Amino acid sequence: MQFEFALRTQEMVRELIRRAFSVALSVVSAWRLLRKLGMPPQRPLHRAYQQNAEAAGRWKNEEYPAIRAQAEAEGATIWLADEAGIRPDYHAGTP
C-alpha cells in the first residue's frame, strides 16, 4: 500500500479508500467502517526508548513480588508513580 508503517489507522484507511475509489471519507466515517468490519484502528506500542527488557523482567518477577510480600506483612499499601518527561520524538498515538 506504500504507507510508511504497517499499522491500520483511520487516516490510512481514508487514504486507501480515496486512492482506490476516489471517495473522500471523514475520520468518523473511516472509524465506523473499520468497526463494522470488526477491524478497529491499531495503535502503536510505545515503550521507553531506554528500557532494559532484562532489568524490567527481573523487577517484575523478583523484586516487585518481594516488595509486595513485605507490604502485605506490614499492612502497607503500595503506590506506584511514573515520572513524565517530554521528548522531541513524542508520539501521542492515533486521534
JOJO-V250204 format. One line per field, one symbol per residue. phi: phi as a letter, one per 20 degrees, with the letter a starting at -180 (. if undefined). A space follows every 10 residues. Layout:
phi = ???
//
This chain:
phi = .mefbefedg fffgffffff cldedfffff fffgffemcf fecfedcgfe fdffffffff ecffgfffff fffemededd ccfdcdcfdg cenef
//
